[in-house]
Each structure stands twice: as C-alpha cells, then as structure tokens.
Amino acid sequence: MEFVTFEEAWSLLRRLGVTKVTDAPKEMRFELADSPSVVVIDVAANDHADIKSLPTQMRRVPRNAIANFVEALVHKMHLQRTYVIPIGKWRQIFEAVSHGMVSNAAWRGVDTSASVELNTRDPLQFNLADAHTLRDLIKVILRDGRGIEHGITLCSDGAPLVIEVMPAGEMIIFAGRPDLAKQCEELLAHAKAD
C-alpha cells in the first residue's frame, strides 16, 4: 500500500470514464460517466438506520458482507491496483479508524507514514496482495465511521468500476459494462458476513 498523487491516479481513472460528481472542500464524490452500458447497483446493510424507508429494489446484505464483497471482487477481477479516495480528507478517515485498525500491522505502517497526506485526497493504492487490509478498513469504516466525511470511493485502473462505501451502511456500485455488473451481482448474491 502506498499513497499516490491525486493527479497521477486521476489521469488513469478519467480514461476509464470516472467523473467527479461533487468537488467541494468538504466532499469529493465520483461515478462513471453516464452511458447506456453503465449499470448502477445500490446496496444497503440490512441494519441501516433507514432500512424501512429505502427503495425496495435496493439490495440488502449484512453489514460485514459489504467489506467481504469488495475483497472478493478484487480477487475475482484480479484488480492489481485499487485506489481508495476519501470523500472527506484522510485525517478524518484515520481518526475514525484509528482504534479499529490498531491491530492491523499493514495499516499501522501506512498510518505512521501518512502525515503529509492527512489533509489531502491523494489516493491510497492497494495492490492485490493488500485485499485483506482493504476489507478490514471497510469493516472498520462501516462500524466506526459516523458521517459522510468517513466515506470512501474505490476505483481501479483495471476496470471501469467505481464503488462508494458510506458508514451508514450504503454502497453504490457503478459498473461500466454489463459483464462487470453481472459479476458484481453474482458476488453480492453470495456475500456473507463473518
């Protein structure tokens, strides 16, 4: 895992159709450019505070299944590089996950070297071998995160795919092709909590 500059990752992600939806001081959000081939999949944790008022077509899964789904997706699609971009700033993410990630040695290494990136949205690049740490980070965000500033966006330079994970227990998947959407649906159907 290592931080890369936003500009470096952005030049790769734009080529895959990733666009900024919101670019404000407190919040940056992404999706795929609107196209007939883009499929959007909305997912909510079945313990979401507003689960009864959410649209019925929104897929419901156990909260920890969201993190397990992301790890399975990284492996199934052989995503060599997954970029994690905070919706807020890294400082907010690190504060939210500091207690929950303290036992993760790989994360502690990132935490101790992240002082320059704390006030940025520079992506943290996870390699395929780091998928378990990515899974753990998402679990802790879903457990300990509080607001939108603790949400994250995941993108890969290997597939037109954008995944937004929010602490409330929400995940939005933007798949750039129907075959990617089908793989996501299949993995979601088998996603389980620990």
Secondary structure as GFF3:
##gff-version 3
##sequence-region A 1 194
A	DSSP	beta_strand	2	3	.	.	.	ID=ss1
A	DSSP	alpha_helix	6	15	.	.	.	ID=ss2
A	DSSP	beta_strand	18	24	.	.	.	ID=ss3
A	DSSP	beta_strand	27	32	.	.	.	ID=ss4
A	DSSP	beta_strand	39	45	.	.	.	ID=ss5
A	DSSP	three_ten_helix	51	53	.	.	.	ID=ss6
A	DSSP	beta_strand	59	61	.	.	.	ID=ss7
A	DSSP	alpha_helix	63	76	.	.	.	ID=ss8
A	DSSP	beta_strand	81	86	.	.	.	ID=ss9
A	DSSP	alpha_helix	90	97	.	.	.	ID=ss10
A	DSSP	alpha_helix	105	112	.	.	.	ID=ss11
A	DSSP	beta_strand	124	127	.	.	.	ID=ss12
A	DSSP	three_ten_helix	128	130	.	.	.	ID=ss13
A	DSSP	alpha_helix	131	144	.	.	.	ID=ss14
A	DSSP	three_ten_helix	148	150	.	.	.	ID=ss15
A	DSSP	beta_strand	152	156	.	.	.	ID=ss16
A	DSSP	beta_strand	159	166	.	.	.	ID=ss17
A	DSSP	beta_strand	170	175	.	.	.	ID=ss18
A	DSSP	alpha_helix	178	190	.	.	.	ID=ss19
###
